[in-house]
Amino acid sequence: MSLIAELNRLQAERGYLREDDLRDAAERLRVALYRLQEVVSFYPHFRTAPPPRWEVTLCRDVSCFLAGGEAWGAKVKALLAGEKDVEVREVSCLGRCDRAPAAMVNGVAVGAVAPERLAELARHPEKHHEAAAPRRQWRIDPYGEGGEPFSVYESWAQRADEVIATLKAAGLRGMGGAGFQTGLKWELVRKEAATPKYVICNADESEPGTFKDRVLLEELPHLVVEGMCLAARVVGAERGWIYLRHEYEHACGPLERAIGQALRRGLLGRGFEIEIFLSPGGYILGEETALLEALEDKRGEPWNKPPYPGTRGLWGKPTLINNVETFAMVPAILKKGAEWWKTQGARGHQGLKVMAVSGDIERPGVYEIPMGTTGAELIQMAGGVKGGKRLKAFAPGGASSAFLPADKTGVKIDFASVQAAGSMLGSGALVAVAEGTDMLGVAANVVRFFRNESCGKCVPCRTGTQKVVEMLDQILAGKGNGRLREVLPGLEETLAQTSICGLGQVALNPLTSVLKAWPEVLNR
C-alpha cells in the first residue's frame, strides 16, 4: 500500500505526478521505476500532466443519461468553452445518482443544478461545499432510539461462535452483489490456520445507479466500524481496511470520527487497527481480487478463483471481505436477535434491505425496506415515475442487472425472487425508466459503461464490449446492418464463459434483456 499511498500524497501535494517525482519516489521506496509507472498508467485518478485550475467532471452513465445528462452536459461544455483555467470532461458514475445529472467541481459533488449554475461554480468553486446528509431513523441502527454506540461489540466480543450462529440463523447474506451467506463466510475465515488475517470493507461502490453505501457511510459509519471490529474478533484478524472510492473522499470525515470513537472505547488499539485506503479509481476495483491487487500496490486486475480471499487473500493470507451494508447490519442482528431480523421482512421473506432508487423517479434516494417489498411498492415510496408518466422498464439491481418490463413490478425484492423474474438483486439499486424512453439508447449507455471500465485483461471482454458498442452506435445512427441480432447470443456466451470477473460476465446482460422484451428497438 505504500506505493499507491505515496502516489496519492504526491498528487494531492503537486496536482500531478511528474517524472522526476516518480524517480525520486522509486529511490526513496527502493522499488524499480517501472513499478510506479505501471501503477500510474492503470488507475484513472492519477495525472501525469499539469491539471487545470478548475476541473469539472460530468457523469455520463445511466441515471444521469435518463435525467437528460447528454444535453445538460453539452450546454455546460458550451458555457465553459474557451475558459483556459477550466477543464470539462465526462467520467463514469460518480455515485450521486440521486442528484442526477451529477457533476464534480475539483472533486466536490454538484448535482441537479442548471448548467448556468454549474458553470458559475466552476468559475468560483469556493462558493460550493457538499451538503451534509440529513438525519433519519434507521431500523438497522440499534442505537437509533438510545443506547451507547459500540456497546454491541462489548457484549459479543468474547462470543465468536455465538456470533457466527446468530448470523447463520438470521440468514444474513452479503449485500454487495454475490449474496454469499455472511455467517458461513466468517466461519470459513475463522477456521483458517494461517496468520495474520485481515478484514476489508469494500466501499468501492461504483456501479451506475448505486449509491446506498455512500449514504450508509455518511449516516451510519459507526455501524460499519463496529461490524468490522466484530468480524475481526470472530476471525482473529489483526488489521483492517476500508477500501474507499476516491469520489467518496468526503466520507473520510465521518469514518475517521467513528474510528476515533472506537479507539476511545477500546475496540481498536488492542490487537486490531482500521485504516482508510483511498482508491485511485476504476469500477473494476469493486471486484474483490482486483481490490486486493490494488492494496498490494499492483495494477487492479482480477485473478482467477480459486483460491478465494477467505483462504488466500491479501499478501496470501486469509482475508474477510464484506461490503458496507453487510457490516452495517451485523450490530442490529446481534443486539436484537436473529428472530427479530427474520420478522422484519414481508410476505414470508426475512430481514431488511437498503435500496438506492434513481432514474425516472420523483424522489430518488436511499430507502430501507423489508425484504419482500415489491418493485411497485418501492417505486411508490420514491414518489412514483417522474412527471406522472407510466413506467416502461426497471433494472432491479443496478446497471449490471437485466431490465424487466413494467408488468413485472410485482416482483418481490429478494435474491431468489428477482432471479426467478429474470434479473438479479445485484448492487441493490433500482433504476426506473419511463414510458417514451428509447430502450436501445439506455442499453447502449450501459454497455458503453462496461466498455469504458473494462480493465483489459480478458480479451473477450476488452474487444467484445468495444465491438458491441460500435454496432450499437451504427444502429442508433440509422446505419445498422442487422449483424447485432445474429452475433449477440454467441458473443454474450463467450464473455460469460471466458471473462475472469463479473464485469465481462454480465456486461451484455442489460442489452440482451432489452432485445428480449422489446425486439422492435432494432427496427430502425
C-alpha positions in Angstrom: 0.0 0.0 0.0 3.0 2.3 0.4 3.3 2.9 -3.3 -0.3 4.0 -4.0 -0.4 5.9 -0.8 2.7 7.8 -1.8 1.4 8.5 -5.3 -1.9 9.8 -3.7 0.2 12.1 -1.5 2.3 13.4 -4.3 -0.6 14.1 -6.5 -2.5 15.8 -3.7 0.5 18.0 -3.0 1.5 18.9 -6.5 -1.5 18.3 -8.6 0.0 15.7 -10.9 2.8 13.2 -11.0 6.0 14.5 -12.6 8.6 12.1 -14.0 11.2 13.5 -11.5 8.8 12.8 -8.6 8.4 9.2 -9.7 12.1 8.7 -10.0 12.6 10.3 -6.5 9.8 8.1 -5.1 11.3 5.0 -6.6 14.6 5.7 -5.0 13.1 6.5 -1.6 10.8 3.5 -1.6 13.5 1.3 -3.1 11.4 -0.1 -5.9 12.0 -0.1 -9.7 10.7 2.9 -11.5 8.7 0.7 -13.8 6.7 -0.5 -10.8 5.5 3.0 -10.2 4.9 3.7 -13.9 2.8 0.5 -14.3 0.6 1.6 -11.4 0.2 5.2 -12.6 -0.7 4.1 -16.1 -3.5 1.8 -14.8 -5.5 4.0 -12.4 -7.6 6.8 -13.9 -7.2 9.1 -10.8 -3.5 9.6 -11.5 -2.4 12.5 -13.7 1.0 12.8 -15.4 0.3 16.3 -16.9 -0.4 19.5 -15.0 -4.1 19.8 -14.1 -6.3 22.8 -14.9 -7.0 25.2 -12.1 -10.6 24.0 -12.1 -11.7 20.6 -13.2 -15.4 19.8 -13.9 -16.3 16.1 -14.3 -19.7 15.2 -15.7 -21.3 11.8 -15.1 -22.3 10.1 -18.4 -24.0 6.9 -17.1 -27.5 5.6 -16.9 -29.2 7.6 -14.2 -27.7 10.8 -15.4 -28.5 9.8 -19.0 -32.1 9.4 -18.1 -32.1 12.8 -16.5 -31.1 14.4 -19.7 -27.4 14.4 -19.0 -26.3 14.4 -22.6 -28.0 17.8 -23.4 -27.2 19.2 -20.0 -23.5 18.3 -20.3 -23.3 19.7 -23.8 -24.6 23.0 -22.5 -22.2 23.0 -19.6 -19.3 22.4 -22.1 -20.6 25.3 -24.3 -20.8 27.7 -21.4 -17.3 26.9 -20.3 -15.7 26.7 -23.8 -12.7 29.0 -24.0 -12.2 29.2 -20.2 -8.4 28.5 -20.2 -8.3 27.5 -16.5 -11.3 25.1 -16.7 -11.3 21.5 -18.0 -14.6 19.8 -18.6 -14.7 16.0 -19.2 -17.1 13.2 -19.0 -16.5 10.4 -16.5 -18.1 7.2 -15.2 -20.7 7.2 -12.5 -19.9 9.5 -9.6 -22.2 7.7 -7.1 -24.6 10.7 -6.9 -27.4 9.2 -9.0 -29.9 10.7 -6.5 -28.8 14.2 -7.8 -28.8 13.5 -11.5 -27.4 14.8 -13.7 -24.4 14.9 -11.4 -21.0 16.5 -11.6 -18.0 17.4 -9.5 -16.0 20.6 -9.4 -12.5 19.9 -8.2 -13.7 16.7 -6.5 -16.7 18.3 -4.7 -20.1 16.9 -5.8 -22.7 19.0 -7.5 -26.0 17.7 -8.7 -29.3 18.6 -10.2 -28.4 22.2 -10.9 -28.9 24.2 -14.1 -26.0 24.3 -16.5 -25.6 28.0 -15.8 -25.2 27.4 -12.1 -22.7 24.7 -12.7 -20.7 27.0 -14.9 -20.7 29.6 -12.2 -19.5 27.1 -9.6 -16.7 26.0 -12.0 -15.5 29.7 -12.1 -16.0 30.2 -8.4 -15.8 26.8 -6.7 -15.2 28.4 -3.3 -18.9 29.1 -3.2 -19.8 25.4 -3.1 -19.5 22.7 -0.5 -21.1 19.3 -0.5 -24.1 19.4 1.8 -24.1 17.2 5.0 -26.5 14.3 4.9 -29.9 14.9 6.7 -30.5 12.7 9.8 -33.1 10.0 9.6 -34.2 7.0 11.6 -32.8 3.6 10.5 -34.2 0.3 11.7 -30.7 -1.3 11.2 -29.3 1.2 13.7 -29.6 -0.4 17.2 -28.7 2.9 18.8 -31.3 5.0 17.0 -33.6 5.0 19.9 -30.9 5.2 22.6 -28.0 3.1 23.7 -24.3 3.6 23.7 -22.7 3.2 20.2 -20.3 0.2 20.2 -22.0 -1.5 23.1 -22.9 -4.4 20.9 -19.3 -5.2 20.4 -18.6 -5.0 24.2 -21.4 -7.6 24.7 -20.3 -10.0 22.0 -16.5 -9.7 21.6 -15.9 -12.9 23.5 -18.6 -14.9 21.9 -17.3 -15.7 18.4 -19.1 -19.0 17.9 -22.4 -17.4 19.0 -21.9 -14.5 16.6 -21.5 -17.0 13.7 -24.5 -19.0 14.8 -26.7 -15.9 15.1 -25.7 -14.6 11.6 -26.4 -18.0 10.2 -29.8 -18.2 12.0 -30.7 -14.7 10.7 -29.8 -15.7 7.1 -27.8 -12.5 6.5 -26.3 -12.6 3.1 -23.6 -10.4 1.5 -25.2 -7.2 0.2 -22.5 -6.3 -2.3 -23.9 -8.4 -5.2 -22.9 -12.1 -4.7 -25.2 -12.8 -1.8 -23.0 -15.3 -0.1 -24.0 -16.3 3.4 -22.3 -14.0 5.9 -22.1 -16.3 8.8 -20.6 -19.1 6.7 -18.0 -16.7 5.2 -17.0 -15.6 8.7 -16.8 -19.2 9.9 -14.6 -20.3 6.9 -12.1 -17.5 7.6 -12.2 -18.2 11.3 -11.2 -21.9 10.6 -8.2 -21.0 8.5 -5.0 -21.8 10.4 -2.7 -19.3 8.6 -1.9 -16.0 10.1 -2.1 -13.0 10.1 -5.6 -12.5 9.0 -7.3 -9.3 7.6 -10.7 -7.7 7.4 -11.6 -5.4 4.5 -14.7 -3.3 4.0 -15.4 -2.9 0.3 -16.6 0.7 -0.1 -15.7 0.9 -3.8 -19.3 1.3 -4.8 -19.1 2.3 -8.5 -21.9 0.7 -10.4 -24.3 3.2 -12.2 -27.5 3.6 -10.2 -25.8 2.5 -6.9 -25.2 4.9 -4.0 -26.7 3.3 -0.9 -23.3 2.5 0.6 -22.3 6.2 0.2 -25.3 7.2 2.3 -24.6 4.5 4.9 -21.0 5.8 5.2 -22.3 9.3 5.7 -25.0 8.5 8.2 -24.1 5.2 9.9 -20.3 5.0 9.9 -20.2 3.7 13.5 -22.1 0.6 12.4 -19.6 -0.1 9.6 -16.7 0.2 12.0 -18.4 -1.8 14.7 -19.3 -4.6 12.2 -15.6 -4.7 11.1 -14.4 -4.9 14.7 -16.8 -7.8 15.4 -15.7 -9.6 12.3 -12.0 -9.1 13.4 -12.8 -10.7 16.8 -14.6 -13.6 15.2 -12.0 -14.5 12.5 -8.9 -13.4 14.5 -7.8 -10.5 12.3 -5.1 -8.1 13.2 -5.6 -5.3 10.7 -8.5 -3.9 8.7 -9.0 -1.5 5.8 -11.9 0.4 4.5 -11.3 0.5 0.7 -13.0 3.8 -0.3 -13.5 5.0 -3.8 -11.9 8.4 -4.2 -15.2 10.0 -5.3 -16.4 9.3 -1.7 -13.4 11.1 -0.1 -15.9 13.3 1.8 -16.9 10.2 3.8 -13.4 10.1 5.3 -14.5 12.6 7.9 -17.4 10.6 9.3 -15.4 7.4 9.1 -12.4 8.9 10.9 -14.7 10.2 13.7 -16.2 6.7 14.1 -12.7 5.1 14.1 -11.7 7.6 16.8 -14.7 6.7 18.9 -14.0 3.0 18.6 -10.4 3.6 19.6 -11.5 5.5 22.7 -14.0 2.7 23.6 -11.2 0.1 23.3 -12.5 -1.7 20.1 -9.3 -0.6 18.3 -5.7 -0.4 19.5 -5.7 -3.7 21.3 -4.7 -6.1 18.6 -6.8 -4.7 15.7 -6.5 -1.5 13.7 -8.5 0.0 10.9 -7.2 2.3 8.2 -8.9 4.1 5.3 -7.4 3.3 1.9 -8.4 5.8 -0.8 -8.8 4.0 -4.1 -7.2 5.6 -7.2 -10.2 4.8 -9.2 -11.9 2.3 -11.6 -15.1 0.3 -11.4 -13.1 -2.9 -11.6 -11.7 -2.2 -8.1 -15.1 -3.3 -6.6 -14.2 -6.9 -7.7 -12.6 -8.3 -4.6 -9.5 -9.8 -6.2 -8.8 -6.6 -8.1 -9.2 -4.7 -4.8 -6.6 -6.9 -3.2 -4.2 -6.3 -6.1 -4.6 -2.6 -5.5 -3.9 -2.9 -1.8 -0.7 -4.8 -2.8 0.3 -1.8 -4.9 -0.3 -3.6 -8.2 -2.5 -2.9 -11.2 -6.1 -3.7 -10.2 -6.7 -6.7 -12.4 -8.8 -9.6 -11.2 -7.4 -13.1 -10.8 -8.9 -16.5 -11.3 -10.7 -18.1 -8.3 -9.9 -20.4 -6.5 -8.1 -19.5 -4.4 -10.7 -17.3 -2.7 -9.7 -14.4 -0.5 -11.0 -16.2 2.6 -8.2 -18.7 2.2 -5.6 -16.8 0.3 -6.3 -13.1 0.1 -4.2 -10.1 0.9 -0.5 -11.0 0.8 -1.6 -14.6 0.5 -3.2 -14.7 3.9 -6.9 -15.4 4.9 -8.9 -12.2 4.3 -12.5 -11.5 5.1 -14.2 -9.1 2.6 -17.7 -7.7 3.1 -19.3 -4.6 1.7 -20.5 -1.5 3.7 -24.1 -2.6 4.0 -23.3 -6.1 5.2 -21.0 -4.9 8.0 -23.6 -2.2 9.0 -26.3 -4.8 9.5 -24.4 -7.0 11.9 -24.8 -4.9 15.1 -28.6 -4.8 15.0 -28.9 -8.5 14.3 -26.7 -9.3 17.4 -28.4 -6.8 19.6 -32.0 -7.7 18.7 -31.6 -11.3 17.7 -32.0 -13.5 14.6 -35.7 -13.9 15.2 -36.2 -10.2 15.2 -34.3 -9.9 12.0 -36.5 -12.5 10.3 -39.7 -10.7 11.3 -38.5 -7.5 9.6 -39.3 -9.0 6.2 -42.6 -9.0 4.3 -44.6 -11.8 2.6 -42.6 -14.6 4.1 -39.2 -13.0 3.4 -36.6 -12.3 6.0 -34.7 -9.2 7.0 -34.2 -5.6 5.8 -32.6 -4.3 2.6 -31.2 -0.9 1.8 -32.0 0.1 -1.8 -30.9 3.0 -4.0 -33.7 4.3 -6.3 -32.9 6.5 -9.3 -33.7 7.2 -12.9 -37.1 8.5 -14.0 -38.4 8.8 -10.4 -39.9 11.7 -8.4 -37.9 11.2 -5.2 -34.6 9.4 -6.0 -32.8 8.4 -2.8 -32.0 5.6 -0.5 -34.8 3.5 1.1 -34.7 1.0 3.9 -37.3 -1.6 3.1 -38.4 -5.1 4.3 -37.1 -7.9 2.1 -40.2 -9.0 0.1 -41.3 -5.4 -0.7 -42.4 -5.4 -4.3 -40.8 -3.3 -7.0 -44.0 -1.4 -7.5 -44.2 -0.6 -3.7 -40.6 0.7 -3.7 -41.3 2.9 -6.8 -44.3 4.4 -5.0 -42.2 5.0 -1.8 -40.0 7.1 -4.1 -42.9 9.1 -5.3 -43.7 7.2 -8.5 -42.5 7.8 -12.0 -41.3 11.3 -12.7 -43.9 13.6 -14.2 -46.8 11.2 -13.6 -45.7 9.1 -16.6 -46.2 5.4 -16.9 -43.3 3.0 -16.1 -41.8 1.3 -19.1 -38.9 -0.7 -17.5 -36.8 -1.1 -14.5 -33.4 -2.6 -13.5 -33.8 -4.0 -10.0 -30.1 -4.4 -9.2 -28.1 -1.7 -10.8 -26.6 -1.3 -14.3 -25.4 -4.9 -14.5 -28.9 -6.4 -13.9 -31.3 -7.3 -16.7 -34.1 -4.8 -17.4 -37.6 -6.0 -16.6 -40.8 -4.7 -18.2 -43.3 -2.7 -16.2 -45.6 -5.6 -15.9 -43.0 -7.3 -13.6 -43.1 -4.7 -10.9 -44.9 -7.1 -8.7 -41.6 -9.0 -8.2 -40.6 -9.2 -4.6 -37.2 -7.6 -3.8 -35.3 -10.7 -2.6 -32.4 -12.6 -4.1 -34.4 -15.6 -5.2 -37.5 -13.7 -6.4 -35.7 -11.3 -8.6 -33.6 -14.1 -10.1 -36.7 -16.0 -10.8 -38.1 -13.0 -12.6 -35.1 -13.0 -14.9 -32.8 -10.4 -13.3 -30.8 -10.1 -10.1 -30.7 -8.1 -6.9 -27.1 -7.2 -7.7 -25.9 -4.0 -6.1 -29.2 -3.1 -4.6 -30.1 -0.3 -7.0 -33.5 0.1 -8.7 -33.3 2.2 -11.9 -36.7 3.3 -13.2 -37.3 4.0 -16.9 -40.4 6.0 -18.0 -42.6 5.3 -21.0 -41.4 7.0 -24.1 -37.7 6.3 -23.5 -35.6 4.7 -26.2 -34.6 1.4 -24.6 -31.9 0.8 -27.1 -30.3 4.1 -26.2 -30.5 3.1 -22.5 -28.9 -0.3 -23.2 -26.2 1.3 -25.3 -25.4 3.6 -22.4 -24.9 0.7 -20.1 -22.7 -1.3 -22.5 -20.6 1.8 -23.0 -20.0 1.9 -19.3 -18.7 -1.6 -19.2 -16.6 -1.0 -22.3 -15.1 2.1 -20.6 -14.5 0.3 -17.3 -13.1 -3.0 -18.6 -9.6 -3.4 -17.2 -8.5 -5.0 -20.5 -7.0 -8.2 -19.0 -9.5 -10.5 -20.7 -9.5 -10.2 -24.5 -13.2 -11.2 -25.0 -14.3 -8.5 -22.5 -12.0 -5.9 -23.9 -12.7 -6.4 -27.5 -16.2 -7.8 -27.2 -17.7 -4.8 -25.4 -16.0 -2.5 -27.9 -17.4 -4.3 -30.9 -20.9 -4.2 -29.4 -20.7 -0.5 -28.7 -19.6 0.1 -32.3 -22.6 -1.9 -33.7 -25.0 -0.1 -31.3 -23.6 3.3 -32.4 -24.2 2.4 -36.0 -27.8 1.2 -35.3 -28.6 4.4 -33.3 -27.2 6.4 -36.2 -29.6 4.6 -38.6 -26.7 2.6 -40.3 -27.2 -0.8 -38.8 -26.6 -3.9 -40.9 -28.6 -6.5 -38.9 -25.5 -8.3 -37.6 -26.0 -7.5 -33.9 -29.0 -9.8 -33.6 -27.0 -12.5 -35.2 -23.8 -12.3 -33.3 -25.0 -11.2 -29.8 -26.0 -14.6 -28.4 -22.6 -16.2 -29.2 -20.7 -13.1 -28.0 -22.6 -13.0 -24.7 -21.9 -16.7 -24.1 -18.2 -16.2 -24.9 -17.9 -13.3 -22.4 -19.8 -15.1 -19.7 -17.6 -18.2 -20.0 -14.2 -16.7 -20.6 -14.1 -13.5 -18.5 -12.3 -13.8 -15.2 -14.6 -11.4 -13.3 -18.2 -10.4 -13.1 -17.8 -7.3 -15.3 -17.3 -9.3 -18.5 -19.7 -12.0 -17.4 -22.6 -9.6 -17.2 -21.6 -6.7 -19.5 -24.1 -7.7 -22.2 -27.0 -8.9 -20.0 -28.8 -5.5 -19.9 -28.7 -5.3 -23.7 -29.9 -8.9 -24.3 -32.7 -8.2 -21.8 -33.8 -5.2 -23.7 -33.8 -7.1 -27.0 -35.8 -9.9 -25.4 -38.5 -7.6 -24.1 -38.5 -5.0 -26.8 -37.1 -6.7 -30.0 -38.6 -3.9 -32.1 -35.9 -1.5 -31.0 -33.6 -2.8 -33.7 -36.1 -1.9 -36.4 -34.7 1.4 -37.4 
